[in-house]
Amino acid sequence: LTAVTIADSVTSIGDYAFNECGQLTGVTIPDGVTYIGGAAFWGCKGLASVTIPEGVTSIGNDAFNGCTALTSFNLPDTLETIGQGAFADTAITELTIPASVKKIGKEAFVNCKQLTEATVLGEFTDNGKFHMTWGDKTVCCLDIEYMHEGLPQLQLKAKWVPPHFDEPEFKAVGAWAFGLMR
């Protein structure tokens, strides 16, 4: 199996559909597809490029993981979810994530060693914050003003107090306490 043209009537590509088809070099995904399943193309080492059509809203976990020849792909403006490890261990060199993406799974692009440029087209809201999350946890939340005025300076109030040590009270000096000092 070296090339695949998926029928226009197909609306989803199931989990593991082309898993480890190492000789697969090309795939044509029709416009009607909305979901690419987990590990659908996992380990397709010969797959060099793929066009993900408008209409795809979700790319499953590990969908293209291990496609070591994959150097380019597009992410459609309809995409909302990129699964965990979806493009891990690929040879992509640049990436633009559309503003429609609401969730990116852990390690979605891990070990993409040729990736030199990534652009996230985010979404502006009126809350005045730059809010970044990893999974469900907030990792950064800054006032947007820092983009215009530079990073906020951390200011801490401090007062140095020299340490105070009580002089020890010796009752005895033991045998050889300072012996053999030359």
HELIX and SHEET records of a PDB file:
HELIX    1   1 TYR A  146  GLU A  149  1                                   4    
SHEET    1   A 4 ALA A   3  THR A   5  0                                        
SHEET    2   A 4 GLY A  26  THR A  28  1                                        
SHEET    3   A 4 SER A  49  THR A  51  1                                        
SHEET    4   A 4 SER A  72  PHE A  73  1                                        
SHEET    1   B 5 SER A  12  ILE A  13  0                                        
SHEET    2   B 5 TYR A  35  ILE A  36  1                                        
SHEET    3   B 5 SER A  58  ILE A  59  1                                        
SHEET    4   B 5 THR A  81  ILE A  82  1                                        
SHEET    5   B 5 LYS A 103  ILE A 104  1                                        
SHEET    1   C 2 GLU A  94  ILE A  97  0                                        
SHEET    2   C 2 GLU A 117  VAL A 120  1                                        
SHEET    1   D 2 LYS A 129  TRP A 134  0                                        
SHEET    2   D 2 LYS A 137  ASP A 143 -1                                        
END                                                                             
